[in-house]
Amino acid sequence: MPTGRYHAALAFLKIGQIGGGRIAQTQAIAALQSDRWEIISGALSSDPVLSCDKATEWQIDPARAYLSFQEMAQAEAQRPD
């Protein structure tokens, strides 16, 4: 575990995933297996059903599954957390 000045910043990172394909899935698996990342939102598919299904699979709140990067960035920027 990192120590020193940047310890708190490096200890945990919340991320928004863009894309739901094979490469993104590999990144999501790595995030889920680490103790340092949490996927909190995602623009996973332009199909609403696929986006919500993928969000559930990757342990993302389906309410935070978006249809585009722009939609995700705009909505997440308004959240207090």
N, C-alpha and C positions, 0 to 999 in steps of 0.2 A: 504494500500500500504506500502511495506517495506520502512524503512528509514535507514539512516546511511551509513556505508562504502560499503555495498554490494547492495545498492538500484538499481543502474544501471544494474547490472548483473541479479538481480532477477526480474526486471520489464518486460522483454520480452525474450522469448526463441524460437529460430528457431529449428525445429526438422525434422528429416527424419524418416518416418514411415516404419517399416519393417512388412510386412504381410498385407493382405487385408481381413481377415476373420472376424468373429463375435467379437472377443475380440479386434482386431485392430480397428474395426468400432466404438466400444464403446469409445476407446481412442481418435479416430479422432473427434467424436462428442464432447467430453469433451474439446479437444483442440480448436475446432471451436467456442465453446460457451464461452471460457475464454478470458480474455483480456491479457493473459500472454504468450500464445503459438501460434505459427504459423507453420503449417505443410508446409514445402517448397519443399519436395521431398519425394519419396517413392518407395520402392521395394514391390509393391502391389500384383503382380501375375507373374508367369512365362509365362503366355499367354499375348502377347503384346496388344491385343485388350482389354482384361479385365483390364490390368494394366492402360491403358489410360482412360478407362471408369471410373474406380474407382478414378483415379486422378481428373478427371473432377467433379465427384460427391463430392469429398472432397475438392474442390477448390484449387487443386494443378495444376500448369502449366503442361500440358501433356508432355512437353519436358523434364520434370524432373521426369517422371514415368519410373522406371527401372525394369528389369526382374530379378535381383538378388541383394542381399546386396552388394556383391563384386563390381558389376557394379556401383551401386549407390555411394559407398564409394570412388571409384576411380574417377568417374566423378565429384562428389561434391567437392572433395579435390582440384581439379584444378580450381574451380570457385573463382573469386576474392571477391564475396560477402559471 
